[in-house]
Amino acid sequence: MAQLDNAKITAVESAANDPLLSGKGLGRQAQDQWIWENVNFELHSGEGLAVVGPSGAGKSLLLRAIAGLDPIQAGDITFNGKPLASWSMPQYRTFVVYLHQRPAIIEGNVEENLQQVYKLHLHRDKVYNRQQILNYLDILGRPANFLERHSSALSGGESQIVAFLRALQVQPQIFLLDEPTASLDAQTTYCFETLVKTWLTEDQKRAYLWTSHDPAQLERVTNRSITLSGNR
């Protein structure tokens, strides 16, 4: 059997250990004050990374910056070895998905909301998989007729579920989960966590960042944490 020389072995190991996503020296300013600065993190395959800190420390702002939705005034964000600035934002946001606390839901029923994704240019080569959605709903403890619910009848928690299902369909590599279960009851929260873990194990190159006001939840769903102290 052919042998890899030491240099090649080192290169293979290095590639395997490279982070999927990283931030170096990140800083965000508002009204001439730093909200946070010199923030550093690495997110590796298979990890759940908690973003913790007091209220007002800018946890949501950090996730939004990583998603390319808000600017940063210092530092660099790198995804799959490429700086954020070198990515096409529509393509990047297919791989790195930010789940809003208050997601936008279009007029229509749940299934129509899910199918809306496939009208976007980036996803026109993909096909809606109803059975997969039904499998996800089963994990979430929701019946099949949940797909028939009209958007106007959805609670805040149900809207979060729809937004998560909608995002799952594009098969992202990284989820940025911003208080994703804040409007869910305890049982649905547990089911949501189970679905996130299921998604994580379906592909070796997946990971997520998660913010929550519930330390017990972060203990269940994350491996490590980064702390924002808040400078304001």
Secondary structure, DSSP 4 states (H G I P E B T S, - for coil): -----HHHHHHHHHHHHS-SEEEEEEEEEETTEEEEEEEEEEE-TT-EEEEE-STTS-HHHHHHHHTTSS--SEEEEEETTEEGGGS-HHHHHHHEEEE-SS----SSBHHHHHHGGGGSGGGTTS---HHHHHHHHHHTT--GGGGG-BGGG--HHHHHHHHHHHHHTT--SEEEEESTTTTS-HHHHHHHHHHHHHHHHT-TT-EEEEE-S-HHHHHHH-SEEEE-----
